[in-house]
């Protein structure tokens, strides 16, 4: 007998077929999501100073080797900019590491972080290349005179986003005081065009390598990591000597504050790096494990291999009531 299908039957048949296809697509999608999570696992997000790029990449490799289901995502920028990503833009990060521990104190504690571990030092240097004008002549005593010569181009990072930027200005002020040349700071500042001020110090290296700049102000660790020629400034102005902290305070720089139109006054001080776990951390256990690795003997060796000195004794600032016992044990 010949069967007749009504319009309703045809529609229901169509809907049934559509739903089966939709179910198959959904199942494939779910399998893909599960597979992606299996392959890539958890993501530990770290905002950090540009000068920490090389050691942190090595720490990432070491960490992922012992945590194969974890991806460490590193995002470098000037330290003040990194902090503002958290405080102003409200981006999620598990860890924030700064080239100046005071950035964490000023911009993140207490709203976005509780504590701040001080873990490494550095020194200010003047980096150059074989292409640099007067490269064979420059030294620790005459560098300021050479920078002021006609045709010499030099640059530094932006003081408002990168500690290396305001530390560069501090070097100028301290050298001016050391030589008893009150005019020197203003001369160095006026001879450095605005276009020679970049968002972060590591960006200057490419411009040095192509010969656009003759000299750039960098941390000693960065100069070593890039195998560049450099001079370490006199201890009285390289911001590395803890015994000269009182003298360093003679350098004063103003940078943008927490709010638009506000400014913060910074005083010269020995260079000390800081690191914290943010209050909006999504992977606290992993963040603790990463910092534990960084503070361990293995981590200290990584920093030394990268030309940077870990502090002989770690210290911590802020509210440590919620500090992990694991980190307390490492720091003590």
C-alpha positions, 0 to 999 in steps of 0.5 A, spaced: 500 500 500 502 506 498 504 511 504 502 518 504 506 523 508 503 529 511 506 536 511 507 535 519 510 528 518 515 531 513 517 537 518 518 532 524 522 528 519 526 534 517 527 537 525 529 530 527 534 529 522 537 536 524 537 535 531 541 529 530 546 533 526 546 538 531 548 533 536 553 530 532 556 537 531 556 539 539 559 532 541 565 534 536 565 540 539 566 538 546 571 533 544 575 538 541 575 542 547 576 537 552 582 535 547 585 542 547 584 542 555 588 536 555 594 538 550 594 545 553 592 544 560 592 550 565 595 557 563 599 561 568 599 568 566 605 572 568 606 580 567 613 582 568 618 587 567 622 587 560 628 586 563 626 579 566 624 576 559 630 572 559 631 569 566 623 568 566 623 564 559 628 560 562 624 559 568 618 557 564 622 552 560 624 549 567 617 549 570 613 546 564 618 541 564 616 539 571 608 541 570 607 538 563 600 540 563 601 547 564 602 553 560 606 559 562 604 565 559 609 571 559 607 578 558 613 583 558 612 591 559 615 596 563 613 595 570 609 601 571 605 599 565 604 592 567 601 594 574 596 598 571 594 593 566 591 590 573 589 596 577 587 600 571 584 595 565 583 590 570 586 584 566 587 578 570 594 575 571 596 570 576 603 573 578 606 580 577 614 581 577 617 588 577 624 591 576 622 596 582 619 593 588 616 600 589 611 599 583 608 594 587 607 597 593 605 604 590 600 601 584 598 594 587 598 594 594 593 593 598 587 593 593 590 588 588 596 584 592 597 583 599 605 582 599 611 583 595 617 579 595 624 582 594 628 578 590 634 581 585 638 587 584 641 590 578 646 596 576 645 601 571 649 601 564 651 605 558 650 600 552 653 601 545 656 598 539 662 598 534 658 603 530 657 608 536 660 614 535 666 615 539 666 607 541 673 607 542 674 613 547 668 612 551 669 610 559 666 611 566 669 618 567 667 621 560 661 618 558 657 624 559 661 629 555 661 624 549 653 624 549 653 631 549 658 631 543 654 634 536 651 628 532 651 623 538 644 620 539 642 616 545 635 614 548 632 611 554 625 608 556 619 612 558 619 614 566 612 613 566 611 606 564 618 603 565 623 604 572 629 603 567 627 610 564 626 614 571 633 610 573 636 613 567 634 620 569 637 619 576 643 617 573 644 623 570 642 627 576 647 623 580 653 624 575 651 631 575 652 631 583 658 627 583 662 631 578 659 638 581 656 640 574 649 643 576 648 644 569 649 637 566 642 634 568 639 639 564 644 639 558 643 631 558 635 632 558 635 637 552 640 633 548 635 627 548 629 628 543 622 625 545 623 620 539 628 617 543 624 615 549 621 608 548 616 605 552 620 600 555 628 599 555 629 593 551 626 596 545 632 600 545 636 595 543 634 593 536 635 601 535 642 600 537 643 594 533 641 598 526 645 604 528 639 609 529 642 610 536 649 610 539 648 609 546 642 607 550 641 606 558 640 599 560 640 594 566 647 591 566 643 584 566 640 586 559 647 588 556 650 582 558 644 578 555 645 581 549 652 581 548 653 588 547 659 593 549 657 597 555 660 601 561 657 600 568 657 607 571 660 609 577 658 606 584 655 613 586 650 613 580 649 606 578 644 605 583 647 598 585 650 599 592 646 599 598 651 603 602 650 609 597 642 609 599 643 616 602 647 619 596 642 616 591 636 619 594 639 626 591 636 624 585 628 626 584 624 624 578 616 625 578 612 620 574 604 620 573 601 617 579 595 613 580 590 617 577 590 622 571 593 629 573 596 626 579 604 625 579 608 621 584 615 623 586 620 618 586 627 618 590 633 614 588 635 608 591 638 601 590 635 597 584 631 592 587 626 587 584 619 585 587 614 579 585 607 578 588 601 574 587 595 578 585 588 578 589 585 576 582 589 570 581 586 564 578 591 558 579 594 560 586 597 553 587 601 554 580 603 561 582 606 559 588 610 553 585 613 558 580 615 563 585 618 557 589 622 555 583 624 562 582 627 563 589 630 556 589 637 554 588 635 552 581 632 559 580 638 563 583 643 559 578 638 561 572 638 569 574 646 568 575 647 565 568 643 571 565 647 576 568 643 578 574 644 578 582 639 575 586 639 578 593 643 574 598 637 574 603 630 575 600 625 579 604 618 581 604 613 587 605 606 588 606 600 583 609 603 576 610 597 573 613 595 570 607 602 568 605 603 561 603 607 556 608 611 554 602 613 561 600 614 563 608 619 557 608 623 559 602 624 566 604 626 565 612 
